[in-house]
Amino acid sequence: ARIQVSAFKAPTVSVEHSAHVSAVSCDSSGKTLFITFTSADAWQTAVDDWSQHRDGFYIVTYVDGCGPGVASGKQSFHLVHGFTSDRSALTITCKMETTQFHDAVHPDENVSLEM
């Protein structure tokens, strides 16, 4: 099955299958998301792009410790309120809150399901 969403309430980035991301994890509080990139170019692209969205953006993940985790079979949606970056470690640390899919989708847009 595939779900197609016409519009989220804010810009949205899926990091789970990116060749440019080497690791994604959350802290035990579930309020901080850590993303490690595979190269300085990928890290810089993310920093430059994400810096334009100071009003917030969503990151979609599918990892244990972030939202419901892999065992649930569901992706999790995280509204990022700010981030810091560390070029030497190629990491971005996001301050976020986990949200529900229906809260991330713009209410006036279509969602379709293909089986």
Steps between C-alpha positions, in 0.01 A plus 500: 500500500611854433368818654528822302463831679450820301615737773635497850453797734875569483794386285565129554819293475511120502839382627443127527610393151741778414839394370633822656401407858708245691313499833183629666422474870306672777586565862313322777266798554381485138556876464834494315574341163860436387581463130847408371586559135732307269687802362572865566311594181184318615529653847545851356203459265278402793625786718446754221154371409369441852622843615244657268212344698524673837124466550549124515511198274423129526745213499359156425686203651463127543743413779473363852504765769334761278122482525336157482812328362561227245292237682188709440547491124427874491708801408512777757460871435702754695442875497842666527507828692872567463831330445873524554765364270852362543704492180787299651260219597272550195200509735187706539324494837131592479274616782165352414169357605349182363166558331233288337473460122158666489638801688781543244277496190337822385123457560399647163714259295438151369646179633473195275570134566605259225485127566 
